[in-house]
Amino acid sequence: MPYSYRVCVVVFCALMLGGAAVAMAADAAKGRSLYQEYCSMCHGAQGKGNGPAAAAMQPRPRDHTDSAYMNALSDDHLMRVVSDGGPAVNRSPLMPAWKGTLTPAQIRDVIAYLRTLAAPASKP
């Protein structure tokens, strides 16, 4: 195998593994705790969009257990929604921006937890 090809393969593998390490760094258990504290009032304890505040909201909060919808969203999209709020992605202005409250690492933890709610849980 030519040297340049081997270098390309090594670089590609390093990039792929590095990305996986970053993705695995998110902690769904921590995300669950944060979700219960910050998100469940609107989205519900189980993520079904039926929290105590949901009845008074129009549009209703997103059902995070809807796998057809949730599994089609990228982590980058979810990061933007949680960080910058619904208007940042042309969604509900009732969805607040959490970047002033949660750190980027905490938001990644929440996203990791969101991925467990949509059955079957998966990552796009």
Phi, psi and omega in degrees: 000130181298150183302315183296325178293317179298320179297317179299318180296316180296315180297316179300313180297320179297318178295317180295315180291324177297317178296321179294322180296320178295316181296322181286344181292337178291143185244107182297328179294316175295321179298322178298315179298315178295319179299315180297323182285317189253335189250332189292337179301323178260313186274350179088155182299329180260003177081018185272005180079021186237037179292171182305328181274348188297324184300330182269003185256140174220113006285162178291153177299151181297140173275107182284356176268357179284094187296324180300321180279306188295320183286349176274349182270137177282160175298324178298318178297313180297323177299319180292317179299310183291318182291312191253353178089169182304316182301335180296337180236027179059040177241193187305131174290350178282343177280112183283162172277132182254002184296338177277347183251317182253145175283163175304323179295319178294322178295320176297323176297317178298318179297319177300320177292318177306322181296339179274343184282322183281114182262128357287135180295134177201171178240129181295000000 
